[in-house]
Amino acid sequence: MQAPIDIEHADKLPITNLKFQYQPSDLDILNDCNQYRIVVKFPDNYWLTVGKRPYFLSELHFRAPGENAVHGKRPRMSVQFVHFSPEGVFLIVEVPVVSGKENPLVKMIWENIPEPGKEKKVAGLKINPEDLLPADRTYYRFPGSLTTPICIEVAQWYVLKNPIEMSEAQIDEYTKRYHDVARPLQPLNGRPVFEPE
């Protein structure tokens, strides 16, 4: 039950939509040179619900390339929203990134990236993580693991089908720092992959 995977088929199920209830938060950004990624942190009152169960948004971070593949193809980048439930279960929403228009929120984040290993809190500079979600939030869902050591299998993955855009310059700006850091694709091992009916 390791992640990431290559999604080649999904069974349709009457499953609950994700209800995002994010709010603007002061920018808190970490240049995580140990795990080769840029991380934006959030207080634990920015959350989403699946049915009636709340999941608290802990952080979002960027991957280049994106980790989960669809029909063998990984996106050039992705944004991963990491949530956890009061019971200690992780829920990760991965949003693929394609080249297109400049992304205003990404511009703000890139302009405030600290030196490697440093964290920067910018009081009064608000960001809303919902601005990094596509309008159409249909998804694939599967059980899996975290993709950094120790890769424990306590995660439910939601891979959105629709991407957000960043400009080519914004993608280049990120990959100058960190690139080719996605974990290798893992065997499906017969686990179910679902999508809403």
N, C-alpha and C positions, 0 to 999 in steps of 0.2 A: 504493500500500500504506500509506496514511496512516490514522491512528486519531484519534478514535473512529468507530464505524460504527453503522448501524441494522441489527440482526440480524433478518432476516425469514424466513430459511430456513437449516437446517443439515443437512448430509449425515451419516449415521451411519457411524462407523468403529470398528473394534476398537482404540481408542487407550488408552494407559496412564493409570490414575488418578494424580492428584497424591498424593504421600505427604508430609504435613506433619510436620516434626520440630522444630518450634519449642520453645524453652525459655524460662522466665522470665528477664527481663533488667531491670537498673536503668533507670528511666524517664529518657530523654534526649529532650527535646522542643524543637522550634524553631518559632517564630512567623515563618514565611517570608513577609514582606510584599512581597517582590519578585515571587513567583509566587502570592501570594494564597492561602495554604494553611497548615494546621497539619501539621507533620511530626514523626513519632516515629522516632528513629534506632535502629539495632541494630548490635552487633558482627557481624563476618562469619562467626560460627560458628552462626548460627541459620538453618537452611536447610530446603529441601524437595527432593524428588527426583522426577524424571520418568523412569521406568524406572530405570536405574542412574546417570543424570547428576544431579549435585548443582547446585542453584542457591542462592546465598547471599542471605539477606534483608538488604537494605540499609536500607530504611525502609518505613514505611507513612504514607500521608497521606490526607486527606479532601477530597472534592469536593462542591460544592453548585451545581447538581444533579450526579448521577452522569453519567459521560461517555458510555458506550455505551448505546444504546437497544435495546429489543426490541419489534418491531412498532410502531415509531414513538414509543415511550414511554420516557422517561428516568426513573430513580428520583430522588426528591427529594435524596438524598445517596448517596454511595458511599464505601467505603474501598478504597484501592488499595495492594496489597502489591507493592513493587518488589524484584525479585531479579535477580541476574546470575550468569552461568556463568563458569568460568575462561577460556572462549574469548571472553568479552566480549559475550555475547548476553543481552539483557534478557528476563525473564519477569515479566509483570504480571498479578496476580490482582485482579480488581475484584469487590467484594462490594456488592450493592445494599442500601440502607437504607430501611426503612419505619417509619412512626410506630407506636409500641406501648408496650411496657414500658420503664421506665428501664433503661439499660445500665450496670451497675456499673463496668466498665472505662472506659467513656467518661466517666463521672462523675469518676473519678480523673484522667483526662487533662485534662478541661476545668478542673478545680480547679487545675491546675499550668501553664496556658498562660502563658508569659512575655509581656512587652511586645513590640510589633511589632519585628521585626528581631533579637530576642534569643533565645538558647538557654539552656535550663535543664536541668541534670542533677541528679536527685534520688537520691542514694545510699541504698540500703536500701529504696526504694519499687519493688517488682518488678511488672512487667506481663508477661503471656504473650500474644503476638499471636494465638495460637490461639483466645483468648476472643472475638476479633472475626470468627470464621468460623462459618457456620451448620453444623448437624449434617449436613445433606445437601449434599454438595459437588459435585454434578453441574454441568457447565459447558458453555459454548460455547468453541471454540478457533479462533483465526484469526491470521494473520501481520499485523503492523502496525508502527506507529511509536511513538516517544515523543510525548506530546501537548503538550510545552513546547518552545520553541525550543532546538535547531535541528530538532527533529522528525525525527530520523534513523530510517530503517526497519530497526531492529535488534531489534525486540521481538516476542515471542510473547505474545498476549493470551489469558487464561482468564477469561471472564466467568461468574461463578457464577449459576445460575438461581434460587437461593433466597436471600432476604434475611436480614439481622439486624435487630433492632429497636432503636430509640432512642426515648425519650419525645419528645413534641411540644416540651417545654421544652428538651430537649437539642439538638434540631434548630434551634430558634429561637436558642439560645445560640451555635451555630456560625455561623448565617447572619447574625447581627448583625455578625460580623467579616468573613466572606467569603461572597459569594454570586454566582450567575450567572457562574462562572468556568470552566465546562466549555468545551472547544474545540468549535467547530461540527462537526456530523457530516460525515464525509468520504465520497466516492464509494467504492463497493465495488470497482469496476474489475475485476469478474470473479473476484476472489480467492475461494478456498474458505473456508467456515465449517463446522466439524465439531462433532459431539457424540458421546460414547461410545455404542456400541450397547446 
